[in-house]
Amino acid sequence: TSHNKHWQVVSKALCWLLAALAGSAVQSSPRYPAPDLIALSQPLTIKWSYQSDQTSNLTPASDRTTVFLPLGSGTLVALNAADGKLIWRAEAGGEFSAAPTTDERIVYAATKYSEPQQGHVHGTLRALSKTTGVTLWMRTLPAPLGGSLVAGAKAPFAGSADGRVYAFDKQTGLT
């Protein structure tokens, strides 16, 4: 019936989604062949882990080979996606105010810091090299960035705590 066909399509889509998240393809069937197969009927196992006592609740950024993990101490670490080994560690300065994002060559990290005397909270956006963790440019802002950073084709975009929306030049960081 059409109801059964609908659930077969939903089931197939869900299997492909799970496989994509796992980095593999789904076990094939005569009806849905697939290369590089895994059986989803097997229990999920931990492939690797990174131990830290400074984890944050921010979502890591990633690409095909690297996971960029923001730690609670204002440290950003790059981990090999295949085995979890540390590639580099960079001090972002301050505390992360938004989850990092990445494009083809840069990781963007937003932090916040307070002025000791006035207590006013400011923000920064850093562009770090994906391969080395070296800061390519940094911009200070009147308020911290929050929510989600988005790396567009020509500029990263972000909203700040004071209601402003920013677009930054990828090469210079100018707004």
N, CA and C of each residue as an Amber inpcrd file, in Angstrom:
protein
   525
   0.8340000  -1.1830000   0.0000000   0.0000000   0.0000000   0.0000000
   0.8740000   1.2410000   0.0000000   0.2600000   2.4040000  -0.2290000
   1.0350000   3.6490000  -0.2730000   1.6230000   3.9870000   1.0880000
   0.9260000   3.5790000   2.1750000   1.4440000   3.8270000   3.5230000
   2.7590000   3.0780000   3.7390000   2.8170000   1.8140000   3.3240000
   4.0370000   1.0180000   3.4640000   5.1720000   1.5910000   2.6190000
   4.8670000   2.0190000   1.3930000   5.8900000   2.6190000   0.5310000
   6.4470000   3.8860000   1.1590000   5.5720000   4.6950000   1.7670000
   6.0130000   5.9180000   2.4390000   7.0160000   5.5790000   3.5360000
   6.7170000   4.5810000   4.3630000   7.6130000   4.2210000   5.4580000
   8.9000000   3.5910000   4.9440000   8.8530000   2.8930000   3.8120000
  10.0800000   2.3700000   3.2290000  10.9930000   3.5090000   2.7980000
  10.4300000   4.5400000   2.1930000  11.2140000   5.6960000   1.7710000
  11.7770000   6.4140000   2.9830000  10.9590000   6.6260000   4.0200000
  11.4220000   7.2800000   5.2430000  12.5210000   6.4500000   5.8950000
  12.3120000   5.1410000   5.9470000  13.3090000   4.2520000   6.5430000
  14.6320000   4.3200000   5.7820000  14.5550000   4.3010000   4.4510000
  15.7660000   4.3910000   3.6410000  16.4800000   5.7190000   3.8790000
  15.7360000   6.8200000   3.9180000  16.3310000   8.1370000   4.1480000
  16.9950000   8.1980000   5.5150000  16.3380000   7.6350000   6.5280000
  16.9050000   7.6310000   7.8730000  18.1850000   6.8070000   7.9220000
  18.2110000   5.6670000   7.2720000  19.4230000   4.8400000   7.2370000
  20.5790000   5.5830000   6.5640000  20.2970000   6.2540000   5.4490000
  21.3560000   7.0020000   4.7680000  21.8470000   8.1520000   5.6280000
  20.9360000   8.8140000   6.3600000  21.3300000   9.8990000   7.2500000
  22.2210000   9.3730000   8.3570000  21.8320000   8.2760000   8.9930000
  22.6580000   7.6850000  10.0480000  24.0220000   7.2780000   9.5110000
  24.0440000   6.7220000   8.3230000  25.3150000   6.3170000   7.7230000
  26.1880000   7.5310000   7.4310000  25.5780000   8.6000000   6.9480000
  26.3480000   9.8120000   6.6660000  26.9290000  10.3710000   7.9450000
  26.1510000  10.3580000   9.0310000  26.6610000  10.8360000  10.3100000
  27.7740000   9.9390000  10.8300000  27.6810000   8.6500000  10.5330000
  28.7150000   7.7130000  10.9590000  29.9100000   7.7210000  10.0180000
  29.7950000   8.4210000   8.8830000  30.9000000   8.5010000   7.9330000
  31.0020000   7.3000000   7.0150000  29.9410000   6.5470000   6.8750000
  29.9580000   5.3520000   6.0440000  28.6790000   5.2690000   5.2310000
  28.6140000   4.2490000   4.4220000  27.3840000   3.9860000   3.6680000
  26.5920000   2.9070000   4.3810000  25.3770000   2.6950000   3.9500000
  24.4630000   1.7500000   4.5840000  24.6050000   0.3750000   3.9540000
  24.2650000  -0.6600000   4.7390000  24.2700000  -2.0070000   4.1950000
  23.2640000  -2.0740000   3.0560000  23.6780000  -2.6720000   1.9640000
  22.7930000  -2.7030000   0.8010000  21.7570000  -3.8020000   0.9380000
  20.7480000  -3.6430000   0.1670000  19.7420000  -4.6780000   0.0020000
  19.5410000  -4.7810000  -1.4940000  18.8790000  -5.8270000  -1.9600000
  18.6590000  -5.9160000  -3.4010000  17.9280000  -4.6800000  -3.9310000
  17.1100000  -4.0910000  -3.1170000  16.3420000  -2.9370000  -3.5630000
  17.1360000  -1.6400000  -3.4700000  18.0600000  -1.5110000  -2.4830000
  18.8260000  -0.2810000  -2.2570000  20.3170000  -0.6050000  -2.1450000
  21.0040000  -0.8430000  -3.2630000  22.4240000  -1.1730000  -3.1920000
  23.2400000   0.0360000  -2.7320000  24.3450000  -0.2370000  -2.0240000
  25.2140000   0.8400000  -1.5370000  26.6520000   0.3500000  -1.4720000
  27.6250000   1.2080000  -1.7960000  29.0390000   0.8350000  -1.6820000
  29.5320000   0.9950000  -0.2480000  30.7020000   0.4050000   0.0770000
  31.3530000   0.5630000   1.3860000  30.3600000   0.3730000   2.5230000
  29.9270000  -0.8310000   2.7240000  28.7700000  -1.1130000   3.5420000
  29.0830000  -1.2950000   5.0160000  28.1250000  -0.9130000   5.8630000
  28.1370000  -1.2310000   7.2780000  26.7550000  -1.7460000   7.6260000
  26.6870000  -2.5440000   8.6520000  25.3970000  -3.0670000   9.0900000
  24.9240000  -2.2390000  10.2710000  23.8050000  -1.5630000  10.1150000
  23.2800000  -0.7450000  11.1980000  22.6330000  -1.5800000  12.2890000
  22.5090000  -2.8680000  12.0790000  21.9490000  -3.7210000  13.1170000
  22.9780000  -4.0000000  14.2090000  24.2360000  -3.7090000  13.9530000
  25.2800000  -3.9060000  14.9490000  25.2670000  -2.7400000  15.9360000
  25.7000000  -2.9610000  17.1860000  25.7040000  -1.8600000  18.1600000
  26.7080000  -0.7760000  17.7580000  26.3740000   0.4660000  18.0830000
  27.3100000   1.5610000  17.8410000  28.4560000   1.4500000  18.8320000
  29.6450000   1.7210000  18.3750000  30.8130000   1.6740000  19.2430000
  31.5550000   2.9980000  19.1510000  32.2470000   3.3330000  20.2090000
  33.0410000   4.5560000  20.2320000  34.3140000   4.3020000  19.4500000
  34.5550000   5.1270000  18.4400000  35.7480000   4.9740000  17.6180000
  36.9520000   5.6200000  18.2880000  36.7450000   6.7930000  18.8940000
  37.7850000   7.4710000  19.6520000  37.1470000   8.4790000  20.5850000
  37.9050000   8.9750000  21.5430000  37.4130000  10.0200000  22.4430000
  38.5630000  10.9550000  22.7630000  38.2250000  12.1630000  23.1660000
  39.2150000  13.1560000  23.5810000  38.8700000  13.5430000  25.0110000
  39.7670000  13.2750000  25.9260000  39.5280000  13.5370000  27.3410000
  39.9480000  14.9460000  27.7040000  39.0490000  15.6790000  28.3580000
  39.3540000  17.0180000  28.8360000  38.4590000  17.3290000  30.0180000
  39.0000000  18.0240000  30.9980000  38.1830000  18.4670000  32.1260000
  37.6620000  19.8880000  31.9000000  37.8250000  20.4090000  30.6800000
  37.4200000  21.7750000  30.3590000  36.4490000  21.8160000  29.1740000
  35.5840000  20.8340000  29.0710000  34.6460000  20.8200000  27.9570000
  33.6430000  21.9610000  28.0870000  33.0740000  22.3620000  26.9610000
  32.0570000  23.4120000  26.9550000  30.7810000  22.8240000  26.3630000
  29.7130000  23.5820000  26.4230000  28.4550000  23.1010000  25.8490000
  28.2650000  23.6030000  24.4190000  29.3200000  24.1520000  23.8120000
  29.2470000  24.6390000  22.4390000  29.5300000  23.5070000  21.4540000
  28.8630000  23.5450000  20.3260000  29.0250000  22.5190000  19.2980000
  30.3580000  22.6930000  18.5790000  31.1200000  21.6260000  18.4000000
  32.3650000  21.7410000  17.6260000  32.0750000  22.0260000  16.1550000
  33.0430000  22.6070000  15.4770000  33.0010000  22.7500000  14.0250000
  33.7920000  21.5800000  13.4460000  33.5250000  21.2350000  12.1920000
  34.2780000  20.1380000  11.5940000  34.2730000  20.2570000  10.0820000
  35.2380000  19.5650000   9.4930000  35.2550000  19.3620000   8.0530000
  35.4970000  17.8730000   7.8440000  35.9200000  17.4710000   6.6860000
  36.0710000  16.0320000   6.4030000  37.1860000  15.3820000   7.2080000
  38.1920000  16.1510000   7.6390000  39.3530000  15.5440000   8.2880000
  39.6000000  16.0100000   9.7100000  38.9710000  17.1070000  10.1400000
  39.3170000  17.7100000  11.4180000  38.0700000  18.1280000  12.1840000
  38.1420000  17.9720000  13.5150000  37.1120000  18.4570000  14.4270000
  37.7460000  19.5920000  15.2210000  37.0730000  20.7540000  15.2750000
  37.5660000  21.9240000  15.9920000  36.7100000  22.0860000  17.2430000
  37.2890000  21.7560000  18.4030000  36.5560000  21.6650000  19.6600000
  36.8610000  22.8570000  20.5610000  35.8240000  23.6650000  20.9120000
  36.0430000  24.7700000  21.8500000  35.9940000  24.2480000  23.2890000
  37.0160000  24.5500000  24.0610000  37.0540000  24.1300000  25.4590000
  36.6330000  25.2840000  26.3560000  36.1950000  24.9820000  27.5520000
  35.7050000  25.9770000  28.4830000  36.7440000  27.0030000  28.8960000
  37.9860000  26.7300000  28.7230000  39.0540000  27.6310000  29.1410000
  39.4100000  28.6680000  28.0790000  38.6890000  28.7120000  26.9640000
  39.0350000  29.6220000  25.8770000  40.0800000  29.0470000  24.9540000
  40.2640000  27.7530000  25.0180000  41.2190000  27.0560000  24.1610000
  40.4500000  26.3370000  23.0600000  40.9470000  26.4490000  21.8370000
  40.3710000  25.7260000  20.7040000  41.3650000  24.6380000  20.3250000
  40.8950000  23.4050000  20.2110000  41.7670000  22.3080000  19.8030000
  41.2830000  21.7450000  18.4750000  42.2300000  21.3460000  17.6500000
  41.9430000  20.6770000  16.3820000  42.3070000  19.2160000  16.5550000
  41.3380000  18.3460000  16.2760000  41.5300000  16.9080000  16.4370000
  41.3530000  16.2100000  15.1030000  42.1680000  15.1980000  14.8620000
  42.0380000  14.3920000  13.6580000  40.7040000  13.6430000  13.7400000
  39.8520000  13.7970000  12.7510000  38.5250000  13.1790000  12.7680000
  38.6040000  11.6570000  12.6900000  39.6740000  11.1120000  12.1370000
  39.7820000   9.6610000  11.9930000  40.1700000   8.9670000  13.2920000
  41.0690000   9.5880000  14.0790000  41.5660000   8.9030000  15.2710000
  41.5140000   9.7270000  16.5530000  41.0970000  10.9980000  16.4880000
  40.9770000  11.8270000  17.6860000  42.2750000  12.4040000  18.2040000
  43.3540000  12.2340000  17.4770000  44.6610000  12.7560000  17.9260000
  44.6950000  14.2770000  17.8010000  45.3700000  14.9090000  18.7590000
  45.5100000  16.3540000  18.7660000  46.3990000  16.8070000  17.6130000
  45.9050000  17.7710000  16.8220000  46.6790000  18.3510000  15.7220000
  47.3130000  19.6510000  16.1840000  46.5150000  20.5460000  16.7860000
  47.0240000  21.7800000  17.3600000  46.0930000  22.2780000  18.4470000
  46.6240000  23.2140000  19.2450000  45.8920000  23.8550000  20.3260000
  46.1560000  25.3450000  20.2230000  45.0930000  26.1840000  20.3340000
  45.2640000  27.6370000  20.2520000  44.4610000  28.3050000  21.3590000
  45.0750000  29.2930000  21.9880000  44.3820000  30.0940000  22.9970000
  43.6100000  31.1880000  22.2660000  42.2870000  31.2070000  22.4410000
  41.4490000  32.1770000  21.7490000  41.3460000  33.4830000  22.5270000
  41.7270000  33.5130000  23.7760000  41.6260000  34.7170000  24.5910000
  40.2020000  34.9330000  25.0520000  39.9760000  34.9110000  26.3350000
  38.6190000  35.0610000  26.8640000  37.8740000  33.7400000  26.8630000
  36.5640000  33.8450000  26.9400000  35.6810000  32.6850000  26.9720000
  34.8770000  32.6540000  25.6780000  34.6610000  31.4840000  25.1040000
  33.8930000  31.3940000  23.8550000  32.4710000  31.8980000  24.0770000
  31.9820000  32.7000000  23.1240000  30.6240000  33.2260000  23.2120000
  29.6950000  32.5910000  22.1790000  30.2520000  31.8800000  21.2180000
  29.4830000  31.2010000  20.1760000  30.2850000  29.9930000  19.7110000
  29.5930000  29.0350000  19.1510000  30.2730000  27.8600000  18.6020000
  31.1160000  28.2860000  17.4050000  32.2900000  27.6870000  17.2310000
  33.1120000  28.0290000  16.0640000  32.4830000  27.5190000  14.7770000
  32.9510000  28.0590000  13.6670000  32.5490000  27.5710000  12.3570000
  33.7920000  27.5640000  11.4780000  33.6970000  26.9060000  10.3410000
  34.8590000  26.7810000   9.4800000  34.4540000  26.8760000   8.0150000
  35.4240000  27.2660000   7.1870000  35.2420000  27.2200000   5.7360000
  36.4050000  26.4190000   5.1640000  36.7460000  26.6270000   3.9180000
  37.7810000  25.8040000   3.2820000  39.1810000  25.9970000   3.8660000
  39.4780000  27.1430000   4.5080000  40.8320000  27.3380000   5.0350000
  40.9130000  27.9570000   6.4150000  39.7950000  28.4370000   6.9630000
  39.8070000  29.1920000   8.2160000  38.8090000  28.6150000   9.2120000
  39.1610000  28.7000000  10.5050000  38.2380000  28.4430000  11.6080000
  37.9550000  29.8010000  12.2460000  36.6830000  30.1220000  12.4260000
  36.2840000  31.3840000  13.0470000  35.8440000  31.0950000  14.4790000
  36.4250000  31.8420000  15.4420000  36.1220000  31.6320000  16.8540000
  35.7610000  32.9620000  17.5030000  34.6020000  33.0110000  18.1570000
  34.1220000  34.2140000  18.8390000  34.3140000  34.0540000  20.3390000
  34.8590000  35.0940000  20.9740000  35.0570000  35.0760000  22.4230000
  34.5050000  36.3530000  23.0370000  34.4110000  36.3290000  24.3640000
  34.0080000  37.5140000  25.1160000  34.9960000  37.7080000  26.2590000
  35.1660000  38.9760000  26.6340000  36.0460000  39.3100000  27.7520000
  35.5240000  40.5700000  28.4220000  35.8530000  40.7360000  29.6950000
  35.4080000  41.8980000  30.4630000  36.5760000  42.8440000  30.7100000
  36.2650000  44.1460000  30.7250000  37.2500000  45.1340000  31.1560000
  37.2990000  45.0850000  32.6780000  38.4910000  44.9620000  33.2480000
  38.5820000  44.7870000  34.7050000  37.9500000  45.9340000  35.5110000
  38.1290000  47.1700000  35.1030000  37.6460000  48.3060000  35.8780000
  36.1530000  48.5720000  35.6720000  35.6950000  48.6140000  34.4210000
  34.3120000  48.9660000  34.1390000  33.3610000  47.7730000  34.1690000
  33.8560000  46.5810000  33.9450000  33.0070000  45.4050000  33.9160000
  32.2100000  45.2510000  32.6350000  32.4610000  46.1240000  31.6490000
  31.7600000  46.0210000  30.3660000  32.2880000  44.8030000  29.5980000
  31.3900000  44.0330000  28.9790000  31.7740000  42.8280000  28.2400000
  31.9120000  43.1700000  26.7600000  33.0610000  42.8490000  26.1890000
  33.3440000  43.0580000  24.7710000  33.4400000  41.7050000  24.0840000
  33.5300000  41.7340000  22.7640000  33.6640000  40.5030000  21.9990000
  34.8270000  40.5610000  21.0380000  35.2410000  39.4020000  20.5730000
  36.2570000  39.3040000  19.5300000  35.8290000  38.2390000  18.5320000
  36.3410000  38.3720000  17.3350000  36.2460000  37.3060000  16.3470000
  37.6450000  37.0750000  15.8220000  38.0880000  35.8300000  15.8920000
  39.4060000  35.4480000  15.3850000  39.2420000  34.5360000  14.1940000
  40.1240000  34.7260000  13.2150000  40.2460000  33.8080000  12.0860000
  41.5450000  33.0460000  12.2920000  41.4420000  31.7390000  12.4400000
  42.6160000  30.9020000  12.6690000  42.8340000  29.9750000  11.4770000
  44.0840000  29.7270000  11.1490000  44.4180000  28.7810000  10.0920000
  43.9430000  27.3890000  10.5020000  43.2390000  26.6970000   9.6070000
  42.7790000  25.3430000   9.9020000  43.9350000  24.3760000  10.0800000
  45.0360000  24.6180000   9.4010000  46.1390000  23.6610000   9.4480000
  47.0920000  23.8960000  10.6140000  47.2340000  25.1560000  11.0770000
  48.2280000  25.4510000  12.1180000  47.6390000  26.0160000  13.4040000
  46.4500000  26.6040000  13.3580000  45.8740000  27.2430000  14.5340000
  46.3950000  28.6470000  14.7760000  47.2320000  29.1500000  13.8780000
  47.7820000  30.4930000  14.0160000  46.6870000  31.5090000  13.6860000
  46.5800000  32.5780000  14.4990000  45.5990000  33.6280000  14.2490000
  46.0000000  34.4210000  13.0200000  45.1030000  34.4700000  12.0240000
  45.3440000  35.2170000  10.7910000  44.9130000  36.6710000  10.9450000
  43.8020000  36.9070000  11.6430000  43.3550000  38.2470000  12.0050000
  42.4020000  38.1420000  13.1850000  42.2290000  39.2780000  13.8830000
  41.3090000  39.3440000  15.0090000  40.6410000  40.7110000  15.0140000
  39.3620000  40.7450000  15.3150000  38.6180000  41.9940000  15.4250000
  37.9680000  42.0600000  16.7930000  38.1080000  43.2160000  17.4620000
  37.4000000  43.4420000  18.7150000  36.0770000  44.1300000  18.4040000
  35.0780000  43.8410000  19.2200000  33.7170000  44.3110000  18.9800000
  33.1470000  44.8960000  20.2650000  32.1840000  45.8260000  20.1560000
  31.6100000  46.4320000  21.3470000  30.8310000  45.4510000  22.2290000
  30.3440000  44.3610000  21.6490000  29.6020000  43.3440000  22.4010000
  29.9730000  41.9730000  21.8500000  29.8550000  40.9350000  22.6700000
  30.2020000  39.5970000  22.1860000  29.2430000  39.0860000  21.1170000
  29.7840000  38.2750000  20.2250000  28.9610000  37.5790000  19.2390000
  28.2870000  36.4100000  19.9320000  27.1090000  36.0590000  19.4740000
  26.3880000  34.9440000  20.0800000  25.6330000  34.1770000  19.0250000
  24.8840000  33.1910000  19.4640000  24.1260000  32.3770000  18.5160000
  25.0570000  31.5590000  17.6510000  24.8150000  31.5810000  16.3520000
  25.6200000  30.8020000  15.4130000  26.4460000  31.7150000  14.5160000
  27.6890000  31.3470000  14.3100000  28.5170000  31.9820000  13.2890000
  28.2560000  31.2290000  11.9940000  28.2170000  31.9500000  10.8930000
  27.9920000  31.3190000   9.5960000  29.0840000  31.7750000   8.6500000
  29.7720000  30.8290000   8.0160000  30.8180000  31.1510000   7.0460000
  30.2000000  31.1060000   5.6550000  29.9320000  32.2770000   5.0820000
  29.3920000  32.3700000   3.7330000  30.5030000  32.2850000   2.7080000
  30.1560000  32.3760000   1.4410000  31.1380000  32.2710000   0.3590000
  32.1590000  33.4000000   0.3960000  31.7210000  34.6140000   0.7640000
  32.6250000  35.7600000   0.7610000  32.8850000  36.3410000   2.1360000
  32.0630000  35.9830000   3.1300000  32.2050000  36.5800000   4.4500000
  31.6040000  35.6920000   5.5250000  32.2180000  35.6840000   6.7150000
  31.5230000  35.0830000   7.8550000  30.5200000  36.1040000   8.4090000
  29.3800000  35.6130000   8.8880000  28.3180000  36.4550000   9.4200000
  28.0610000  36.0730000  10.8630000  27.6730000  37.0810000  11.6720000
  27.3760000  36.8170000  13.0790000  26.5000000  37.9220000  13.6350000
  25.7420000  37.5880000  14.6600000  24.9530000  38.5600000  15.3930000
  25.5710000  38.7690000  16.7590000  25.4520000  39.9860000  17.2930000
  26.0580000  40.2810000  18.5950000  24.9730000  40.4630000  19.6510000
  25.4160000  40.4640000  20.9000000  24.5040000  40.5740000  22.0360000
  23.7900000  41.9210000  22.0680000  24.3320000  42.9530000  21.4020000
  23.6720000  44.2640000  21.3940000  22.7440000  44.4460000  20.1860000
  22.4500000  43.3610000  19.4530000  21.4860000  43.4070000  18.3680000
  22.0550000  43.7120000  16.9930000  23.3520000  43.8820000  16.8730000
  23.9600000  44.1490000  15.5680000  24.2020000  42.8440000  14.8180000
  24.1820000  42.9530000  13.4910000  24.5370000  41.8340000  12.6320000
  25.7720000  42.2460000  11.8520000  26.7770000  41.3790000  11.8070000
  28.0490000  41.6940000  11.1740000  28.3290000  40.7740000   9.9960000
  29.0220000  41.3250000   9.0000000  29.6500000  40.5550000   7.9260000
  31.1170000  40.9710000   7.9590000  32.0210000  40.0010000   7.9840000
  33.4540000  40.2650000   8.0770000  34.1340000  39.8530000   6.7770000
  35.0500000  40.6690000   6.2860000  35.8410000  40.3110000   5.1170000
  36.7140000  39.1190000   5.4810000  36.6950000  38.0610000   4.6890000
  37.4710000  36.8590000   5.0080000  38.9730000  37.0970000   5.0280000
  39.4570000  38.0320000   4.2140000  40.9000000  38.2700000   4.1220000
  41.4250000  39.1670000   5.2470000  40.6370000  40.1930000   5.6250000
  41.1310000  41.2020000   6.5680000  40.3800000  41.2550000   7.8800000
  39.1460000  40.7370000   7.9140000  38.3200000  40.8240000   9.0980000
  37.5760000  42.1320000   9.2420000  37.7430000  43.0370000   8.2850000
  37.0260000  44.3150000   8.3470000  35.5240000  44.0600000   8.2320000
  34.7360000  44.8760000   8.9500000  33.2720000  44.6890000   8.9270000
  32.6710000  45.4480000   7.7610000
